[in-house]
Amino acid sequence: MSPRFSSSDGHRIEHSLISEEGGFKTRMAGVVHGYLWKLLMEYSKWKRRTDPRIFLVLKTLTMIFACPALLLLCGWMLDALLRLTFVLPLETSTDLGFILVLVGWALALWAVRTEMRVMMSFPNPDEVIIKLMGLGPFKYVRHPYALGLMLFYFGVGSLFRSASTVFLLIPTTFTLALYRVRYVTERQLELRLGREYSSYQEKVPFLFPRLMLRKEQVMGDWR
């Protein structure tokens, strides 16, 4: 005689399969989490061992070449999937893209050059931050490097006419990154540097420079 299964047996088998699937997903999530955590720890060790100037150069090269390429690739895929087209005419998007790329590149390069010059004299990271507060682009915004990269990325997206890159990926990426800088990195700097950094925050805007500069700032640039 062939075995007979009741409805309760079917429910038990179904429950067992669901439990096994859930257990597999949980194990896979644990493996991925462990791998990412290990990767993060190795990155932190490498960063501590690496000369800060070399790390700054490598970070800049990654941000200037690898990250825009990745954003553009994802943007083109989304454009094709959603059938999006760029809203600006070709000539306008090209001119705007060139202007943003040049301005963003110049600002980011100015910030990196200023930071490298300070690093040559002050190896301590906290001393570097304190000395940067009144130098170069850091006297106008607290994060000129981020502002330069953002302008550069928007320019690249406009040059290559990717709607998803310009209107979705870049705003989302920089919103998340700048949120972390404002509420994690700067909070740590406030704790480490105290009133000195708090005073800097009160005088200098976070990302976008003020249109009206104080007289002493303007005169200082021309001395």
C-alpha positions in Angstrom: 0.0 0.0 0.0 1.2 3.5 -0.8 1.8 5.8 2.1 -1.0 8.3 2.8 -0.4 11.8 3.9 -2.8 13.9 5.9 -3.2 17.7 5.7 -1.3 18.0 9.0 1.7 16.2 7.4 1.6 18.6 4.5 1.6 21.6 6.9 4.5 20.1 8.8 6.5 19.6 5.6 5.7 23.1 4.4 6.7 24.6 7.8 9.9 22.6 7.7 10.8 23.9 4.3 10.0 27.5 5.3 12.2 27.1 8.4 15.1 25.7 6.4 14.8 28.6 3.9 14.7 31.1 6.7 17.7 29.4 8.4 19.6 29.5 5.1 18.9 33.2 4.6 19.9 33.9 8.2 23.2 32.0 7.8 23.9 33.8 4.5 23.2 37.2 6.1 25.6 36.3 8.9 28.3 35.3 6.4 27.9 38.5 4.4 27.9 40.6 7.6 31.0 38.9 8.9 32.8 39.3 5.6 31.9 43.0 5.4 33.0 43.6 9.0 36.3 41.8 8.3 36.8 43.9 5.2 36.1 47.1 7.2 38.6 46.1 9.9 41.3 45.4 7.3 40.6 48.7 5.6 40.9 50.5 9.0 44.2 48.7 9.7 45.5 49.6 6.3 44.5 53.2 6.7 46.3 53.5 10.0 49.5 52.0 8.5 49.4 54.2 5.4 51.0 57.6 5.2 48.1 60.1 5.4 49.4 61.9 2.3 49.4 58.7 0.3 45.9 57.9 1.5 44.7 61.4 0.5 46.1 60.9 -3.0 44.6 57.5 -3.4 41.2 58.7 -2.1 41.3 61.6 -4.5 42.1 59.4 -7.5 39.3 57.0 -6.5 36.8 59.9 -6.1 37.8 61.5 -9.4 37.9 58.4 -11.6 36.3 55.3 -10.1 33.3 56.7 -8.4 32.0 58.8 -11.3 32.5 55.9 -13.6 30.4 53.6 -11.3 27.7 56.3 -10.9 27.5 56.8 -14.7 27.3 53.0 -15.3 24.4 52.7 -12.8 22.8 55.8 -14.2 22.9 54.5 -17.8 21.3 51.2 -16.7 18.5 53.1 -14.8 18.0 55.4 -17.8 17.6 52.4 -20.1 15.3 50.6 -17.6 13.1 53.6 -16.9 13.4 55.0 -20.5 14.6 58.4 -19.2 16.1 61.1 -21.4 18.1 64.2 -20.4 15.9 67.3 -20.1 18.5 69.9 -21.3 19.5 70.4 -24.9 22.8 68.9 -26.0 24.6 72.2 -26.3 23.4 73.5 -22.9 24.2 70.3 -21.1 27.7 70.2 -22.6 28.5 73.8 -21.7 27.1 73.4 -18.2 29.0 70.1 -17.8 32.3 71.6 -18.7 31.9 74.6 -16.4 30.9 72.4 -13.4 33.7 69.9 -14.1 36.3 72.7 -14.3 35.0 74.5 -11.2 34.6 71.3 -9.2 38.1 70.0 -10.2 39.7 73.3 -9.3 38.1 73.5 -5.9 38.8 69.9 -5.0 42.4 70.3 -6.2 42.8 73.5 -4.2 41.5 71.7 -1.0 43.8 68.7 -1.5 46.8 70.9 -2.2 46.1 72.9 0.9 45.7 69.8 3.0 48.9 68.2 1.6 50.9 71.3 2.4 49.7 71.3 6.0 50.4 67.5 6.3 54.0 68.1 5.4 54.5 70.1 8.6 52.0 68.6 11.0 51.7 64.8 11.1 49.1 64.8 13.9 45.6 64.6 12.3 44.1 67.0 14.9 46.8 69.5 14.3 46.2 69.3 10.6 42.5 70.1 11.1 43.2 73.0 13.4 45.7 74.5 10.9 43.3 74.1 8.0 40.6 76.2 9.6 42.0 79.5 8.3 43.7 78.3 5.1 42.7 78.3 1.4 39.2 77.2 0.7 38.7 76.1 4.3 38.1 79.7 5.3 35.0 79.8 3.2 33.4 76.4 3.7 34.2 73.6 6.2 34.2 70.9 3.5 35.5 72.4 0.2 36.7 69.0 -1.0 33.1 67.6 -0.8 31.7 70.7 -2.6 34.3 70.4 -5.4 33.5 66.7 -5.9 29.8 67.3 -5.9 30.1 70.0 -8.6 32.5 67.7 -10.5 30.1 64.8 -10.4 27.1 66.9 -11.6 29.3 68.2 -14.4 30.2 64.6 -15.5 26.6 63.6 -15.4 25.6 66.6 -17.5 28.4 66.0 -20.0 27.3 62.3 -20.5 23.6 63.3 -20.3 22.5 60.7 -17.8 19.2 61.8 -16.1 19.3 59.1 -13.4 22.9 60.1 -12.5 22.2 63.8 -12.2 18.7 63.7 -10.6 18.8 60.5 -8.5 22.2 58.9 -7.9 24.3 62.0 -7.2 21.8 63.7 -4.9 21.2 60.5 -2.9 24.9 59.6 -2.6 25.9 63.1 -1.4 22.9 63.4 0.9 23.9 60.2 2.7 27.6 61.1 2.7 27.1 64.6 4.0 24.7 63.5 6.6 27.3 61.2 8.0 29.9 64.0 7.9 27.7 66.5 9.6 26.3 64.2 12.4 29.1 61.7 12.9 32.5 63.1 11.8 31.9 66.7 13.0 30.5 65.5 16.3 33.7 63.6 16.9 35.7 66.7 16.0 33.7 68.7 18.4 34.5 66.2 21.2 38.2 66.1 20.3 38.9 69.7 19.6 36.3 71.4 21.8 35.6 75.1 21.6 38.1 75.7 18.8 36.1 73.6 16.3 32.8 74.8 17.6 33.9 78.4 17.0 35.0 77.4 13.5 31.5 75.9 12.8 29.9 79.2 13.9 32.0 81.3 11.6 32.3 79.1 8.5 29.3 77.5 6.7 29.2 73.7 6.2 29.2 73.4 2.5 28.1 76.5 0.5 30.0 79.7 1.0 28.2 82.9 2.1 27.7 85.4 -0.7 28.7 88.3 1.5 32.2 87.9 2.9 33.5 89.8 5.8 35.9 92.7 5.0 38.8 91.1 6.8 38.5 87.9 4.8 38.5 89.7 1.5 41.5 91.9 2.5 43.3 88.8 3.8 43.1 87.1 0.4 44.7 90.1 -1.3 47.6 90.5 1.1 
